[in-house]
Every structure is written in structure tokens, then in C-alpha cells.
Amino acid sequence: MSTENPEAPVIVYEPAMYYSVTVTCTTLGCSHNGNTYPIPMVYSNNGDPRYVRVIDSECNRDMVILTATKLDPQPVEE
């Protein structure tokens, strides 16, 4: 678990890779609170979990990333 958010699992990302993730919102009062959503493609940036973020479209807060699976094959850069 993360020290910043005890509900967030610790996920190790490789830099400059794309992942499919599942996320949930933990914001009280948000209609998305408690629901789990798949996000098909998220970029890992430099691999630091602080920069791998998904923002809830309703409450505009960070969602908790529950799982992350590196895409194989990786998308082709254009």
C-alpha cells in the first residue's frame, strides 16, 4: 500500500511504457465513488507512480489505480 494513499497498491512502472489500468474513485459524494473502471491505455512517463495519474471526470480528483498491466505489444509511436 502507498503511504500517501493507504488504499492504493504499490505498483512498479517501467519508464516510457503504456499500461492498461483499473481505477476507482474514493471521493465521498462523487457518483463514481466505489465503482471500478477500466482504462485501456495510460502512459507511465518516467516510471514514477506520482506521475501516473487518472483524474475522475466528475469530481476532478485523482482516482486510485488498483491494477496495471503493461501492454504487449506496446503501441507504435507515430
Residue pairs with C-beta under 8 A, 6 or more apart in sequence:
1 7
1 8
1 9
1 10
2 8
2 9
2 10
2 49
5 26
5 64
7 26
7 64
8 64
8 65
8 66
9 65
9 66
9 67
10 49
11 49
11 52
11 65
11 67
11 68
12 47
13 19
13 44
13 47
13 48
13 49
13 52
13 68
14 44
14 47
14 70
15 44
15 45
15 46
15 47
16 43
16 44
16 45
16 46
16 47
17 43
17 44
17 47
17 70
17 71
17 74
18 41
18 42
18 43
18 44
18 70
18 71
18 74
18 75
19 41
19 42
19 43
19 44
19 52
19 68
19 69
19 70
19 71
20 38
20 39
20 40
20 41
20 42
20 68
20 69
20 71
21 38
21 39
21 42
21 54
21 65
21 66
21 67
21 68
21 69
22 36
22 37
22 38
22 39
22 65
22 66
22 67
23 36
23 37
23 39
23 54
23 63
23 64
23 65
23 66
24 34
24 35
24 36
24 37
24 63
24 64
24 66
25 32
25 33
25 34
25 35
25 56
25 58
25 59
25 61
25 63
25 64
26 33
26 34
26 63
26 64
27 33
27 56
27 59
27 61
29 59
30 56
30 58
30 59
30 61
31 58
32 56
32 57
32 58
32 59
32 63
36 66
37 63
39 54
41 71
41 75
42 52
42 54
42 65
42 68
43 52
44 51
44 52
45 51
45 52
52 65
52 68
53 62
54 62
54 63
54 65
55 61
55 62
55 63
56 62
56 63
